[in-house]
């Protein structure tokens, strides 16, 4: 999925245990750090997390789902 300035919604089926969401920061423009806001909604609670990555690097978010 390509990230844009506009919010995007997508659904992910998680496996029981550890799951990872990884962003790779492309080298566009003059930005020294790329930011991504991720909202996790489990149906009961919404959490907003911010991932920061320098161009050419990656940042990951670990989500643990317990059945």
C-alpha positions in Angstrom: 0.0 0.0 0.0 1.4 3.4 -0.9 1.0 6.0 1.8 -0.4 9.5 1.0 -1.2 12.7 2.8 -4.9 11.7 2.8 -6.1 9.1 5.4 -6.6 5.5 4.1 -8.6 2.8 5.8 -7.7 -0.9 5.5 -8.5 -4.0 7.4 -6.1 -6.6 8.4 -6.8 -10.1 9.7 -4.4 -10.7 12.6 -3.0 -14.1 13.5 -3.0 -15.0 17.2 0.3 -13.9 18.7 2.7 -11.3 17.3 1.9 -9.4 14.1 4.0 -6.5 12.5 3.2 -3.5 10.5 6.3 -2.1 8.8 6.7 1.2 6.9 9.5 1.9 4.5 10.4 5.6 4.2 11.1 6.6 0.6 13.4 9.5 -0.2 11.0 12.2 -1.4 11.6 16.0 -1.1 13.5 17.6 1.7 11.9 15.8 4.6 14.5 14.4 7.0 11.9 12.2 8.8 8.8 10.6 7.4 5.9 10.2 9.8 2.9 7.9 9.7 -0.1 7.9 12.1 -1.7 4.5 12.6 -5.1 4.1 14.3 -5.8 0.7 15.7 -9.4 -0.1 16.4 -10.2 -3.4 18.1 -13.9 -2.7 18.2 -13.7 -1.5 21.9 -10.8 0.9 21.9 -9.0 3.1 19.4 -5.3 3.8 19.8 -3.3 6.3 17.6 0.4 5.6 17.2 3.0 7.5 15.3 5.8 5.9 13.4 8.9 7.9 12.4 11.5 6.8 9.9 14.4 8.5 8.1 14.4 8.3 4.3 15.6 4.8 3.2 14.9 3.2 6.6 12.0 1.3 8.1 10.0 1.4 11.3 7.7 -1.3 12.6 4.8 -1.6 14.9 4.2 -4.9 16.8 0.6 -5.8 17.5 0.0 -8.8 19.8 -3.4 -10.4 19.5 -4.6 -12.7 22.2 -7.6 -14.9 21.5 
